[in-house]
Amino acid sequence: MFANLVNSMKKILSERNLVVVLFIAALVIFSFAQEDAEKAEKLNRDAAILPSLLVSPKQSAVVAPAGETVITPKQQRQ
């Protein structure tokens, strides 16, 4: 009985089965890493866009074509 248990354990823990389990584990881990990399890339893109959308008080957000005068809210208060 003990010999049968040892033989069945040897079959389960064979080198081929171990390789298959490790390969599947690697695929799962890399798929999660890919998802996280895509999320991080999206966050970086959004973080790069956000500062360009914000305008500091010293800057004017209004861009006029050449030759036109634009009155900004800061100029109206003066």
Secondary structure, DSSP 8 states (H G I E B T S, - for coil): -HHHHHHHHHHHT-HHHHHHHHHHHHHHHHHHHHHHHHHHHHHHHHHHHHHHH---TTS------TT-----HHHHH-
